[in-house]
């Protein structure tokens, strides 16, 4: 297993000099599309995965790791930190890290297999993964604690956490949100993957979250709603964080199963596995 400090295909630049160009955005989209194809092929081969949540999060992860997070070394103590709270989208994270050249392709060879290196949820035993996640509602509290520790130590690195909207039904998130605001953790950014669906049905059918932006604002956060598949909007929203003492929340409006017609907006694809015919159709659509 090898991870890399510098990816040949990466987009990251040093803090303070981040500028977006059309070329960067186009390149970023291509990386995201390759990551979707990798997710699809690995899921089809391993018979294991969560394609719907993977596809809604990939654009966010691509921009975050490719263009926003400072330092491309996982061993740099001043690196920005990322926590994947919606841990079932682990394959999206793995695929993005590979497409950016931060991980080797062979790390996915035994994905999802007994005794394999990478499982269906992130493990901190792997270089590049900050903490284990999967039990929903734990990522934001962990990220908040990490940001508080950084603040206490005088470090100015940023901490990012990606949350599913369904997991915001967990009360632990709101305890962490209250704490982060009270401690003025301006270097903490929460990104909500707002695809409107959780396992089985819509979030508003299970336990309504709206008005979501107003809830975060009431807890003292700086909030912005963005298109979670627009790489330019994602970059701009993330780059605006860390400039005040308010923690920042980006509500990224996304589509579960983004990029594949029969998966988009379909709750069944939270954990459904594609048949050979469905995998072939999905690959054809993603390859256009």
Backbone as CSV, one residue per row, in Angstrom:
resi,resn,N_x,N_y,N_z,CA_x,CA_y,CA_z,C_x,C_y,C_z
1,UNK,0.845,-1.197,0.000,0.000,0.000,0.000,0.874,1.239,0.000
2,UNK,0.556,2.188,-0.850,1.281,3.449,-0.850,0.273,4.589,-0.951
3,UNK,0.533,5.634,-0.195,-0.184,6.890,-0.376,0.853,7.924,-0.760
4,UNK,0.390,9.037,-1.258,1.317,10.019,-1.819,1.124,11.377,-1.165
5,UNK,2.220,12.111,-1.068,2.145,13.472,-0.577,1.773,14.450,-1.660
6,UNK,2.044,14.094,-2.917,1.729,14.988,-4.030,1.166,14.172,-5.168
7,UNK,-0.050,14.507,-5.602,-0.674,13.784,-6.695,-0.392,14.452,-8.021
8,UNK,-0.024,13.662,-9.009,0.312,14.226,-10.317,-0.890,14.851,-10.989
9,UNK,-2.084,14.349,-10.628,-3.284,14.844,-11.288,-4.069,15.792,-10.390
10,UNK,-3.450,16.284,-9.322,-4.168,17.086,-8.348,-4.353,18.523,-8.782
11,UNK,-5.199,19.232,-8.000,-5.508,20.613,-8.330,-5.171,21.562,-7.191
12,UNK,-4.683,21.022,-6.068,-4.524,21.850,-4.882,-3.403,22.868,-5.049
13,UNK,-3.602,24.014,-4.439,-2.564,25.037,-4.401,-2.484,25.555,-2.976
14,UNK,-1.435,26.299,-2.672,-1.210,26.731,-1.302,-2.277,27.711,-0.849
15,UNK,-2.555,27.671,0.485,-3.523,28.604,1.045,-3.077,30.034,0.769
16,UNK,-4.057,30.860,0.433,-3.761,32.251,0.149,-3.566,32.527,-1.327
17,UNK,-3.432,31.466,-2.137,-3.253,31.677,-3.575,-4.280,30.888,-4.363
18,UNK,-5.374,30.489,-3.716,-6.360,29.688,-4.409,-7.179,30.576,-5.345
19,UNK,-7.090,30.328,-6.621,-7.886,31.047,-7.592,-8.478,30.039,-8.555
20,UNK,-9.754,30.210,-8.847,-10.431,29.274,-9.729,-10.360,29.774,-11.165
21,UNK,-10.117,28.873,-12.096,-10.162,29.199,-13.515,-11.073,28.206,-14.208
22,UNK,-11.489,28.537,-15.396,-12.359,27.641,-16.151,-11.667,26.303,-16.396
23,UNK,-10.387,26.334,-16.681,-9.647,25.102,-16.930,-9.660,24.207,-15.703
24,UNK,-9.470,24.771,-14.525,-9.502,23.990,-13.295,-10.862,23.324,-13.113
25,UNK,-11.920,24.061,-13.349,-13.267,23.523,-13.174,-13.517,22.384,-14.148
26,UNK,-13.150,22.567,-15.394,-13.340,21.503,-16.381,-12.557,20.251,-15.989
27,UNK,-11.337,20.438,-15.555,-10.495,19.316,-15.147,-11.082,18.620,-13.920
28,UNK,-11.585,19.419,-12.990,-12.186,18.882,-11.776,-13.405,18.024,-12.099
29,UNK,-14.209,18.480,-13.038,-15.387,17.694,-13.438,-14.983,16.352,-14.037
30,UNK,-13.908,16.361,-14.814,-13.444,15.110,-15.421,-12.968,14.127,-14.352
31,UNK,-12.291,14.642,-13.343,-11.845,13.789,-12.249,-13.050,13.184,-11.532
32,UNK,-14.061,14.014,-11.273,-15.262,13.526,-10.599,-15.960,12.451,-11.419
33,UNK,-16.010,12.641,-12.721,-16.670,11.643,-13.567,-15.891,10.332,-13.575
34,UNK,-14.575,10.426,-13.589,-13.767,9.204,-13.512,-13.974,8.510,-12.170
35,UNK,-14.129,9.292,-11.120,-14.372,8.707,-9.800,-15.720,7.992,-9.764
36,UNK,-16.734,8.555,-10.425,-18.033,7.875,-10.488,-17.910,6.537,-11.214
37,UNK,-17.194,6.545,-12.319,-17.007,5.301,-13.076,-16.266,4.274,-12.229
38,UNK,-15.274,4.705,-11.492,-14.541,3.785,-10.622,-15.469,3.217,-9.543
39,UNK,-16.274,4.063,-8.938,-17.246,3.586,-7.942,-18.162,2.526,-8.536
40,UNK,-18.655,2.800,-9.724,-19.574,1.870,-10.384,-18.909,0.527,-10.646
41,UNK,-17.732,0.551,-11.240,-17.076,-0.705,-11.614,-16.669,-1.507,-10.380
42,UNK,-16.185,-0.835,-9.353,-15.794,-1.538,-8.127,-17.015,-2.129,-7.434
43,UNK,-18.112,-1.379,-7.392,-19.337,-1.887,-6.777,-19.878,-3.081,-7.541
44,UNK,-19.886,-2.987,-8.865,-20.395,-4.090,-9.685,-19.541,-5.344,-9.518
45,UNK,-18.242,-5.170,-9.392,-17.345,-6.323,-9.263,-17.365,-6.923,-7.860
46,UNK,-17.490,-6.075,-6.843,-17.427,-6.545,-5.457,-18.792,-6.917,-4.889
47,UNK,-19.874,-6.481,-5.584,-21.241,-6.673,-5.090,-21.403,-6.043,-3.703
48,UNK,-20.848,-4.841,-3.572,-20.827,-4.181,-2.268,-20.691,-2.681,-2.488
49,UNK,-21.542,-1.882,-1.849,-21.395,-0.444,-1.982,-22.697,0.315,-1.831
50,UNK,-22.589,1.639,-1.892,-23.726,2.560,-1.780,-23.622,3.581,-2.913
51,UNK,-24.013,3.204,-4.105,-23.802,4.070,-5.265,-24.555,5.393,-5.172
52,UNK,-25.791,5.377,-4.715,-26.567,6.617,-4.634,-25.879,7.675,-3.795
53,UNK,-25.523,7.356,-2.544,-24.802,8.327,-1.714,-23.415,8.672,-2.252
54,UNK,-22.743,7.698,-2.861,-21.434,7.985,-3.465,-21.561,9.057,-4.537
55,UNK,-22.520,8.877,-5.424,-22.647,9.774,-6.574,-23.093,11.172,-6.176
56,UNK,-23.854,11.306,-5.088,-24.269,12.650,-4.675,-23.117,13.422,-4.041
57,UNK,-22.118,12.707,-3.506,-21.034,13.359,-2.765,-19.764,13.581,-3.571
58,UNK,-19.618,12.921,-4.704,-18.329,12.911,-5.408,-17.868,14.293,-5.859
59,UNK,-18.765,15.132,-6.335,-18.345,16.468,-6.781,-17.780,17.267,-5.610
60,UNK,-18.424,17.162,-4.463,-17.955,17.870,-3.267,-16.565,17.388,-2.874
61,UNK,-16.391,16.079,-2.827,-15.104,15.507,-2.424,-13.991,15.867,-3.402
62,UNK,-14.320,15.881,-4.686,-13.314,16.203,-5.703,-12.802,17.627,-5.541
63,UNK,-13.712,18.564,-5.370,-13.300,19.964,-5.210,-12.557,20.154,-3.891
64,UNK,-13.056,19.536,-2.838,-12.439,19.695,-1.523,-10.992,19.217,-1.521
65,UNK,-10.770,17.984,-1.965,-9.417,17.435,-1.960,-8.557,17.971,-3.103
66,UNK,-9.167,18.273,-4.227,-8.391,18.701,-5.374,-8.027,20.160,-5.382
67,UNK,-8.851,21.011,-4.753,-8.661,22.448,-4.940,-8.716,23.289,-3.683
68,UNK,-9.118,22.720,-2.558,-9.355,23.550,-1.377,-8.437,23.215,-0.208
69,UNK,-8.332,21.954,0.148,-7.598,21.596,1.359,-6.107,21.890,1.220
70,UNK,-5.551,22.550,2.219,-4.134,22.891,2.221,-3.301,21.670,2.567
71,UNK,-2.199,21.489,1.872,-1.232,20.399,2.032,-1.754,19.125,1.401
72,UNK,-0.885,18.460,0.655,-1.245,17.189,0.050,-0.478,16.039,0.698
73,UNK,0.065,16.281,1.882,0.724,15.225,2.645,-0.145,14.857,3.834
74,UNK,-0.485,13.588,3.962,-1.313,13.138,5.069,-0.551,13.140,6.392
75,UNK,0.763,13.349,6.349,1.573,13.364,7.565,1.943,14.771,8.015
76,UNK,1.515,15.765,7.282,1.818,17.150,7.622,0.971,17.573,8.826
77,UNK,1.579,17.950,9.954,0.777,18.340,11.122,-0.062,19.585,10.885
78,UNK,0.276,20.372,9.876,-0.483,21.586,9.572,-1.526,21.359,8.480
79,UNK,-1.713,20.108,8.070,-2.671,19.805,7.005,-4.092,20.144,7.447
80,UNK,-4.936,20.491,6.483,-6.362,20.574,6.754,-6.890,19.170,6.995
81,UNK,-7.913,19.058,7.838,-8.498,17.766,8.175,-9.872,17.606,7.540
82,UNK,-10.203,16.347,7.203,-11.526,16.042,6.660,-12.104,14.815,7.352
83,UNK,-13.380,14.905,7.707,-14.108,13.793,8.320,-15.313,13.472,7.450
84,UNK,-15.419,12.216,7.015,-16.573,11.764,6.239,-17.600,11.209,7.213
85,UNK,-18.501,12.072,7.677,-19.489,11.613,8.650,-20.462,10.619,8.026
86,UNK,-20.863,10.861,6.763,-21.715,9.887,6.069,-20.801,8.773,5.549
87,UNK,-20.372,7.937,6.482,-19.331,6.964,6.195,-19.681,5.933,5.151
88,UNK,-20.979,5.750,4.874,-21.375,4.778,3.850,-20.979,5.238,2.446
89,UNK,-20.548,6.495,2.306,-20.046,6.984,1.012,-18.532,6.852,0.932
90,UNK,-17.983,5.895,1.658,-16.529,5.717,1.699,-15.933,5.448,0.326
91,UNK,-16.632,4.672,-0.507,-16.078,4.347,-1.821,-15.910,5.600,-2.676
92,UNK,-16.774,6.580,-2.494,-16.608,7.857,-3.201,-15.302,8.521,-2.785
93,UNK,-15.029,8.530,-1.485,-13.786,9.117,-0.987,-12.579,8.355,-1.513
94,UNK,-12.615,7.025,-1.431,-11.494,6.224,-1.928,-11.227,6.519,-3.410
95,UNK,-12.299,6.573,-4.180,-12.157,6.763,-5.628,-11.581,8.131,-5.962
96,UNK,-12.029,9.154,-5.246,-11.497,10.499,-5.475,-10.014,10.561,-5.117
97,UNK,-9.632,9.962,-4.003,-8.221,9.971,-3.607,-7.349,9.277,-4.651
98,UNK,-7.870,8.208,-5.238,-7.120,7.510,-6.289,-7.042,8.359,-7.550
99,UNK,-8.162,8.938,-7.965,-8.163,9.736,-9.191,-7.279,10.974,-9.073
100,UNK,-7.114,11.486,-7.863,-6.237,12.644,-7.654,-4.778,12.244,-7.476
101,UNK,-4.504,10.943,-7.491,-3.137,10.480,-7.354,-2.631,10.407,-5.930
102,UNK,-3.529,10.526,-4.951,-3.130,10.484,-3.547,-3.030,9.059,-3.015
103,UNK,-3.748,8.134,-3.616,-3.669,6.713,-3.284,-3.364,5.931,-4.556
104,UNK,-2.786,4.749,-4.382,-2.558,3.849,-5.510,-3.833,3.084,-5.850
105,UNK,-3.983,2.757,-7.112,-5.163,2.027,-7.566,-5.316,0.676,-6.882
106,UNK,-4.200,0.028,-6.564,-4.296,-1.321,-6.014,-4.881,-1.360,-4.607
107,UNK,-5.095,-0.205,-4.003,-5.718,-0.184,-2.682,-7.163,-0.663,-2.721
108,UNK,-7.782,-0.637,-3.894,-9.176,-1.067,-4.019,-9.320,-2.501,-4.519
109,UNK,-8.221,-3.209,-4.695,-8.302,-4.543,-5.291,-9.141,-5.505,-4.464
110,UNK,-9.054,-5.408,-3.132,-9.813,-6.324,-2.277,-10.910,-5.593,-1.502
111,UNK,-11.414,-4.517,-2.092,-12.462,-3.714,-1.446,-13.660,-4.575,-1.048
112,UNK,-14.092,-4.401,0.202,-15.295,-5.061,0.686,-15.148,-6.538,0.991
113,UNK,-13.960,-7.083,0.827,-13.764,-8.511,1.083,-13.271,-8.742,2.507
114,UNK,-13.560,-9.901,3.046,-13.100,-10.252,4.383,-11.578,-10.176,4.439
115,UNK,-11.074,-9.413,5.383,-9.635,-9.240,5.513,-9.040,-8.234,4.561
116,UNK,-9.867,-7.590,3.736,-9.382,-6.612,2.773,-8.929,-5.324,3.436
117,UNK,-8.182,-4.533,2.689,-7.644,-3.284,3.215,-8.731,-2.243,3.451
118,UNK,-9.642,-2.096,2.491,-10.669,-1.055,2.558,-12.054,-1.671,2.657
119,UNK,-12.809,-1.228,3.645,-14.166,-1.708,3.826,-15.190,-0.687,3.401
120,UNK,-16.430,-0.957,3.740,-17.523,-0.099,3.323,-17.642,1.191,4.099
121,UNK,-16.887,1.323,5.185,-16.846,2.555,5.967,-15.388,2.900,6.261
122,UNK,-15.066,4.178,6.412,-13.666,4.581,6.601,-13.086,4.074,7.919
123,UNK,-11.812,3.734,7.888,-11.097,3.294,9.086,-9.840,4.130,9.253
124,UNK,-9.619,4.616,10.462,-8.449,5.455,10.723,-7.151,4.655,10.727
125,UNK,-7.243,3.342,10.545,-6.024,2.542,10.416,-5.348,2.762,9.062
126,UNK,-6.046,3.423,8.143,-5.525,3.702,6.804,-4.986,5.129,6.749
127,UNK,-3.776,5.296,6.260,-3.196,6.632,6.121,-4.086,7.486,5.221
128,UNK,-4.447,8.667,5.705,-5.310,9.554,4.939,-6.727,9.607,5.467
129,UNK,-7.083,8.700,6.373,-8.408,8.695,6.994,-8.249,9.181,8.428
130,UNK,-8.902,10.276,8.773,-8.703,10.895,10.084,-9.378,10.138,11.216
131,UNK,-10.548,9.529,10.945,-11.268,8.826,12.003,-12.224,7.808,11.406
132,UNK,-12.589,6.822,12.200,-13.580,5.832,11.770,-14.968,6.465,11.826
133,UNK,-15.761,6.235,10.805,-17.143,6.715,10.803,-18.043,5.646,10.209
134,UNK,-19.330,5.864,10.335,-20.306,4.909,9.839,-21.544,4.935,10.705
135,UNK,-21.334,4.987,12.025,-22.447,5.226,12.936,-22.809,6.700,12.800
136,UNK,-23.969,6.981,12.239,-24.310,8.355,11.876,-24.455,9.253,13.103
137,UNK,-24.113,10.516,12.903,-24.203,11.486,13.982,-22.926,11.646,14.774
138,UNK,-21.862,10.949,14.391,-20.602,11.027,15.127,-19.579,11.946,14.475
139,UNK,-19.683,12.161,13.166,-18.655,12.906,12.454,-18.548,14.361,12.865
140,UNK,-19.676,15.055,12.985,-19.626,16.466,13.366,-19.100,16.640,14.787
141,UNK,-19.540,15.845,15.765,-18.935,15.970,17.097,-17.423,15.746,17.081
142,UNK,-16.965,14.750,16.318,-15.518,14.507,16.240,-14.813,15.700,15.608
143,UNK,-15.331,16.181,14.484,-14.703,17.307,13.792,-14.697,18.556,14.666
144,UNK,-15.768,18.752,15.426,-15.839,19.899,16.325,-14.766,19.806,17.401
145,UNK,-14.594,18.611,17.963,-13.535,18.425,18.955,-12.156,18.653,18.366
146,UNK,-11.945,18.172,17.132,-10.655,18.366,16.466,-10.394,19.846,16.211
147,UNK,-11.434,20.565,15.787,-11.286,22.000,15.538,-11.030,22.757,16.838
148,UNK,-11.685,22.335,17.913,-11.469,22.977,19.212,-10.039,22.750,19.695
149,UNK,-9.524,21.531,19.486,-8.143,21.233,19.872,-7.162,22.071,19.064
150,UNK,-7.425,22.203,17.764,-6.551,23.019,16.918,-6.545,24.467,17.386
151,UNK,-7.729,24.970,17.723,-7.832,26.348,18.196,-7.061,26.533,19.501
152,UNK,-7.187,25.564,20.406,-6.493,25.652,21.691,-4.982,25.608,21.518
153,UNK,-4.533,24.908,20.484,-3.097,24.775,20.219,-2.545,25.896,19.349
154,UNK,-3.421,26.802,18.933,-2.977,27.917,18.108,-2.757,27.573,16.654
155,UNK,-3.268,26.422,16.203,-3.123,26.022,14.801,-4.239,26.634,13.974
156,UNK,-3.916,27.047,12.752,-4.917,27.650,11.885,-5.336,26.727,10.745
157,UNK,-5.035,25.436,10.839,-5.537,24.560,9.786,-7.054,24.467,9.892
158,UNK,-7.685,24.146,8.772,-9.143,24.058,8.723,-9.596,22.611,8.881
159,UNK,-10.797,22.451,9.404,-11.405,21.131,9.572,-12.722,21.112,8.814
160,UNK,-12.889,20.114,7.952,-14.094,19.957,7.145,-14.786,18.655,7.526
161,UNK,-16.102,18.659,7.469,-16.860,17.436,7.721,-18.030,17.380,6.743
162,UNK,-18.213,16.226,6.110,-19.320,16.028,5.169,-20.384,15.178,5.841
163,UNK,-21.588,15.746,5.934,-22.714,15.098,6.594,-23.792,14.733,5.589
164,UNK,-24.465,13.618,5.818,-25.681,13.331,5.084,-26.830,14.094,5.712
165,UNK,-27.842,14.446,4.917,-28.956,15.180,5.516,-29.773,14.296,6.453
166,UNK,-29.913,13.009,6.131,-30.670,12.116,6.999,-30.079,12.008,8.390
167,UNK,-28.756,12.063,8.494,-28.141,11.911,9.810,-28.339,13.135,10.690
168,UNK,-28.828,14.231,10.119,-29.112,15.406,10.936,-30.322,15.192,11.832
169,UNK,-30.986,14.051,11.687,-32.042,13.667,12.621,-31.460,13.168,13.943
170,UNK,-30.140,13.019,13.991,-29.438,12.617,15.214,-29.148,13.858,16.057
171,UNK,-29.560,13.831,17.315,-29.403,14.996,18.180,-27.971,15.373,18.489
172,UNK,-27.051,14.419,18.387,-25.643,14.710,18.685,-25.080,15.797,17.775
173,UNK,-25.604,15.886,16.552,-25.137,16.923,15.633,-25.438,18.316,16.162
174,UNK,-26.609,18.473,16.741,-27.021,19.799,17.185,-26.317,20.194,18.479
175,UNK,-25.955,19.228,19.299,-25.115,19.530,20.457,-23.757,20.052,19.991
176,UNK,-23.192,19.374,18.980,-21.901,19.803,18.444,-22.006,21.171,17.784
177,UNK,-23.099,21.410,17.060,-23.289,22.698,16.391,-23.344,23.832,17.404
178,UNK,-24.033,23.590,18.516,-24.131,24.601,19.569,-22.757,24.875,20.186
179,UNK,-22.007,23.809,20.443,-20.671,23.938,21.033,-19.728,24.695,20.097
180,UNK,-19.762,24.347,18.803,-18.859,24.971,17.833,-19.080,26.473,17.748
181,UNK,-20.333,26.877,17.792,-20.642,28.300,17.739,-20.187,29.004,19.011
182,UNK,-20.442,28.369,20.153,-20.061,28.974,21.429,-18.550,29.135,21.540
183,UNK,-17.805,28.179,20.973,-16.344,28.236,21.025,-15.743,29.020,19.860
184,UNK,-16.598,29.555,19.010,-16.164,30.418,17.905,-15.128,29.721,17.017
185,UNK,-15.510,28.538,16.570,-14.608,27.710,15.767,-14.739,28.070,14.289
186,UNK,-14.164,29.194,13.917,-14.289,29.703,12.555,-13.568,28.877,11.510
187,UNK,-12.661,27.995,11.931,-11.949,27.146,10.972,-12.651,25.813,10.740
188,UNK,-13.869,25.681,11.256,-14.668,24.463,11.055,-15.720,24.715,9.983
189,UNK,-15.778,23.835,8.994,-16.792,23.918,7.939,-17.532,22.590,7.845
190,UNK,-18.844,22.647,7.986,-19.702,21.478,7.790,-20.357,21.582,6.422
191,UNK,-20.355,20.492,5.687,-20.998,20.430,4.373,-22.115,19.403,4.461
192,UNK,-23.323,19.826,4.202,-24.470,18.919,4.245,-24.798,18.464,2.829
193,UNK,-24.723,17.164,2.605,-25.099,16.573,1.314,-26.621,16.455,1.308
194,UNK,-27.264,17.511,0.787,-28.729,17.635,0.896,-29.397,16.999,-0.321
195,UNK,-29.368,15.662,-0.400,-30.031,14.999,-1.526,-31.487,14.663,-1.233
196,UNK,-31.941,14.910,-0.007,-33.351,14.761,0.333,-33.824,13.340,0.535
197,UNK,-32.912,12.376,0.459,-33.294,10.968,0.582,-32.411,10.265,1.600
198,UNK,-33.004,9.336,2.319,-32.240,8.450,3.177,-32.686,7.032,2.871
199,UNK,-32.207,6.075,3.619,-32.534,4.696,3.281,-34.044,4.486,3.328
200,UNK,-34.616,4.159,2.177,-36.033,3.817,2.119,-36.952,4.900,1.615
201,UNK,-36.740,6.164,2.017,-37.642,7.233,1.578,-37.028,8.598,1.830
202,UNK,-37.857,9.640,1.603,-37.353,10.997,1.724,-37.157,11.427,3.162
203,UNK,-36.197,12.322,3.374,-35.933,12.803,4.728,-37.147,13.505,5.324
204,UNK,-37.900,14.214,4.491,-39.044,14.959,5.019,-40.210,14.044,5.367
205,UNK,-40.203,12.825,4.851,-41.210,11.836,5.221,-40.862,11.156,6.538
206,UNK,-39.578,11.047,6.806,-39.133,10.358,8.019,-39.186,11.292,9.223
207,UNK,-38.510,12.416,9.116,-38.469,13.405,10.200,-38.034,14.727,9.585
208,UNK,-38.977,15.610,9.256,-38.676,16.812,8.477,-37.539,17.647,9.065
209,UNK,-36.646,18.090,8.174,-35.483,18.875,8.579,-35.655,20.370,8.320
210,UNK,-36.567,20.718,7.417,-36.698,22.105,7.018,-37.339,22.967,8.092
211,UNK,-37.071,24.287,8.064,-36.111,24.973,7.186,-34.677,24.768,7.684
212,UNK,-33.894,24.023,6.931,-32.587,23.576,7.400,-31.592,24.720,7.576
213,UNK,-31.544,25.625,6.601,-30.591,26.737,6.709,-30.873,27.586,7.943
214,UNK,-32.149,27.836,8.198,-32.513,28.644,9.366,-32.128,27.950,10.667
215,UNK,-32.210,26.640,10.695,-31.803,25.908,11.903,-30.323,26.145,12.200
216,UNK,-29.478,25.993,11.176,-28.047,26.206,11.385,-27.766,27.648,11.793
217,UNK,-28.452,28.595,11.171,-28.245,30.003,11.538,-28.642,30.246,12.992
218,UNK,-29.719,29.600,13.431,-30.167,29.770,14.808,-29.133,29.253,15.805
219,UNK,-28.302,28.320,15.356,-27.233,27.796,16.204,-25.943,28.610,16.073
220,UNK,-26.009,29.716,15.339,-24.877,30.633,15.283,-23.877,30.380,14.179
221,UNK,-24.282,29.628,13.153,-23.379,29.310,12.050,-23.586,30.260,10.876
222,UNK,-22.518,30.486,10.122,-22.576,31.201,8.846,-23.011,30.184,7.790
223,UNK,-24.134,30.418,7.133,-24.752,29.396,6.281,-24.875,29.887,4.845
224,UNK,-24.611,28.986,3.911,-24.797,29.273,2.488,-25.346,28.025,1.803
225,UNK,-26.332,28.202,0.952,-26.862,27.100,0.152,-26.240,27.164,-1.237
226,UNK,-25.774,26.009,-1.735,-25.111,25.963,-3.034,-25.609,24.769,-3.838
227,UNK,-25.308,24.776,-5.120,-25.520,23.615,-5.977,-24.359,22.655,-5.723
228,UNK,-24.653,21.501,-5.154,-23.616,20.561,-4.773,-22.990,19.796,-5.914
229,UNK,-23.388,20.105,-7.155,-22.750,19.490,-8.321,-22.061,20.523,-9.212
230,UNK,-22.120,21.783,-8.827,-21.464,22.869,-9.555,-20.086,23.087,-8.926
231,UNK,-19.035,22.670,-9.612,-17.703,22.709,-9.019,-17.258,24.125,-8.673
232,UNK,-17.631,25.082,-9.491,-17.282,26.461,-9.187,-17.962,26.954,-7.927
233,UNK,-19.249,26.634,-7.784,-19.996,27.056,-6.599,-19.472,26.365,-5.346
234,UNK,-19.112,25.093,-5.476,-18.554,24.359,-4.334,-17.248,25.002,-3.894
235,UNK,-16.381,25.266,-4.867,-15.087,25.881,-4.550,-15.280,27.223,-3.855
236,UNK,-16.117,28.074,-4.430,-16.320,29.403,-3.860,-16.874,29.311,-2.443
237,UNK,-17.838,28.411,-2.244,-18.430,28.256,-0.919,-17.433,27.778,0.114
238,UNK,-16.585,26.833,-0.272,-15.583,26.313,0.654,-14.474,27.327,0.906
239,UNK,-14.069,28.040,-0.123,-12.971,29.003,0.010,-13.351,30.177,0.900
240,UNK,-14.651,30.462,1.014,-15.079,31.582,1.850,-15.031,31.249,3.339
241,UNK,-14.828,29.995,3.697,-14.753,29.618,5.103,-13.431,30.025,5.726
242,UNK,-13.373,29.972,7.056,-12.143,30.274,7.771,-11.787,31.741,7.817
243,UNK,-12.744,32.614,7.516,-12.445,34.047,7.479,-13.065,34.811,8.641
244,UNK,-13.796,34.119,9.506,-14.410,34.772,10.652,-14.370,33.809,11.827
245,UNK,-14.956,34.203,12.934,-15.004,33.320,14.098,-16.253,32.448,14.094
246,UNK,-17.094,32.595,13.087,-18.282,31.745,12.982,-17.950,30.453,12.248
247,UNK,-18.363,29.298,12.790,-18.254,28.079,11.984,-19.152,28.207,10.764
248,UNK,-18.793,27.527,9.695,-19.496,27.690,8.422,-20.208,26.405,8.039
249,UNK,-21.422,26.541,7.529,-22.190,25.402,7.032,-22.572,25.646,5.580
250,UNK,-22.171,24.728,4.713,-22.603,24.747,3.321,-23.683,23.691,3.149
251,UNK,-24.853,24.103,2.739,-25.917,23.153,2.428,-25.863,22.926,0.925
252,UNK,-25.326,21.779,0.550,-25.102,21.458,-0.861,-26.302,20.695,-1.404
253,UNK,-27.048,21.335,-2.288,-28.225,20.704,-2.880,-27.756,19.711,-3.945
254,UNK,-28.016,18.440,-3.720,-27.493,17.386,-4.585,-28.599,16.426,-5.015
255,UNK,-28.233,15.504,-5.897,-29.135,14.428,-6.314,-28.508,13.090,-5.956
256,UNK,-29.247,12.296,-5.233,-28.774,10.941,-4.977,-28.672,10.217,-6.311
257,UNK,-27.554,9.517,-6.532,-27.368,8.808,-7.797,-27.003,9.702,-8.956
258,UNK,-26.473,10.906,-8.689,-26.176,11.881,-9.735,-25.351,11.274,-10.870
259,UNK,-25.830,11.497,-12.099,-25.097,11.078,-13.283,-25.660,9.874,-13.986
260,UNK,-26.566,9.153,-13.307,-27.181,7.963,-13.911,-28.694,8.140,-13.848
261,UNK,-29.346,8.141,-14.991,-30.755,8.521,-15.084,-31.659,7.718,-14.164
262,UNK,-31.475,6.411,-14.101,-32.404,5.595,-13.319,-32.051,5.552,-11.823
263,UNK,-30.928,6.140,-11.461,-30.557,6.223,-10.046,-30.914,7.566,-9.433
264,UNK,-30.906,8.617,-10.244,-31.092,9.967,-9.717,-32.434,10.117,-9.000
265,UNK,-32.376,10.605,-7.765,-33.577,10.873,-6.997,-34.368,9.644,-6.611
266,UNK,-33.741,8.487,-6.636,-34.424,7.220,-6.351,-33.870,6.643,-5.053
267,UNK,-34.693,6.623,-4.001,-34.241,6.157,-2.689,-33.812,4.701,-2.705
268,UNK,-34.316,3.923,-3.664,-33.943,2.509,-3.743,-32.447,2.334,-3.960
269,UNK,-31.805,3.357,-4.539,-30.382,3.245,-4.853,-29.487,3.710,-3.709
270,UNK,-30.053,3.780,-2.518,-29.206,4.055,-1.353,-28.190,2.924,-1.176
271,UNK,-28.664,1.694,-1.312,-27.780,0.543,-1.083,-28.020,-0.573,-2.104
272,UNK,-28.760,-0.252,-3.162,-29.060,-1.270,-4.174,-27.829,-1.541,-5.035
273,UNK,-27.669,-2.797,-5.447,-26.559,-3.175,-6.322,-27.056,-3.317,-7.752
274,UNK,-26.294,-2.863,-8.732,-26.751,-2.922,-10.125,-26.635,-4.329,-10.699
275,UNK,-27.627,-4.687,-11.499,-27.525,-5.916,-12.281,-26.500,-5.687,-13.389
276,UNK,-26.038,-6.726,-14.072,-25.102,-6.513,-15.184,-25.642,-5.545,-16.232
277,UNK,-26.941,-5.648,-16.540,-27.528,-4.748,-17.534,-27.560,-3.313,-17.014
278,UNK,-27.913,-3.142,-15.742,-27.942,-1.799,-15.155,-26.534,-1.211,-15.079
279,UNK,-25.566,-2.031,-14.731,-24.183,-1.542,-14.670,-23.706,-1.092,-16.046
280,UNK,-24.079,-1.845,-17.075,-23.678,-1.489,-18.441,-24.321,-0.178,-18.865
281,UNK,-25.609,-0.003,-18.546,-26.288,1.240,-18.907,-25.683,2.418,-18.144
282,UNK,-25.426,2.220,-16.850,-24.842,3.293,-16.047,-23.468,3.688,-16.575
283,UNK,-22.667,2.704,-16.946,-21.338,2.990,-17.486,-21.439,3.772,-18.785
284,UNK,-22.410,3.412,-19.612,-22.599,4.119,-20.882,-22.973,5.577,-20.619
285,UNK,-23.846,5.825,-19.663,-24.267,7.189,-19.365,-23.116,8.006,-18.770
286,UNK,-22.342,7.390,-17.889,-21.242,8.113,-17.250,-20.075,8.363,-18.191
287,UNK,-20.008,7.607,-19.268,-18.893,7.724,-20.217,-19.167,8.714,-21.335
288,UNK,-20.343,9.300,-21.375,-20.685,10.220,-22.461,-19.857,11.504,-22.382
